[in-house]
Amino acid sequence: MAVKTGYWNIRGYMQPIRLLLAYAGVEYEDKRYNVGPAPDYDRSEWLNDKFNLGLDFPNCPYYVDGDVKISQTFAILKYLGRKHNLAAKTEEEQIRVDLMEAEAIDMRTKWSTLCYNADFENMKPDYIKNAPVKLKEVSTFLGSHPYFAGQNITYIDFVIYELLDQNSQLIPGLLVEFPNLKEYQARIGGLEKVAAYLSSDKFIKYPFNGPSAHGAENKLNGGNHYNHICKFNLVFICLAIRKKNVGYYKSYSIFRVNG
């Protein structure tokens, strides 16, 4: 039975999963749900499927392979890591992967705070100023290792690759002062099957996320599917939003990527 995945017609939470599946050479059906225009952001495409997939916690992204039916990004990534030999192999590697997973969540949360705020333009200078501080820590942690677990590639590398990509697009030249991170990006993006995916029509260059992000939406429109998408939108919605399962953050209407 063919593997099936589902997510919005954007990069978002799904992108590290797509990268991992490409690396593992997995053929799969990638269902991409469209969202209607403002002000309603109609999600009926997803809602028509939501409770008919056999998921314990119906949500996007999801992964279905026979009797295996999983939602939640990191649950999927960890399952695929075990299945495709992309999990930590030693306790030392596990500690490194766990640390980078926590750092990735922190980095995403900070980005969402920026992009889903009506004061985006005023907040952006501080974000740009502070981003290299975090990346210096990440660079030091990576050191001379080829991958963040150490010598072996794991699922967390596809998460960090995506985060570095979006930050680099917000801040051109960001990785110049971190040669090992620049080399790391080239290493992951240059993996044969990943490179093939990135150059294929399956790859979504933009948008990173759905409508309602603040910033230079009109000049930096992210794709053909939405009219007002910030190119620099966050790959992941703030965890606080997900926890509260509400559609508003600081009273500003946002696009919910959760089910």
Secondary structure, DSSP 8 states (H G I E B T S, - for coil): --EEEEEESSSGGGHHHHHHHHHHT--EEEEEE----TTT---HHHHHHHTTS--SS--SSEEEETTEEEESHHHHHHHHHHHTT-S--SHHHHHHHHHHHHHHHHHHHHHHHHHTSTTHHHHHHHHHHHHHHHHHHHHHHHTT-SBTTBSS--HHHHHHHHHHHHHHHHSTTGGGG-HHHHHHHHHHHTSHHHHHHHTSTT---S-SS-TT--SSTTTTB--SS-SS-BTT--SS--HHHHHHT-SEETTEE------
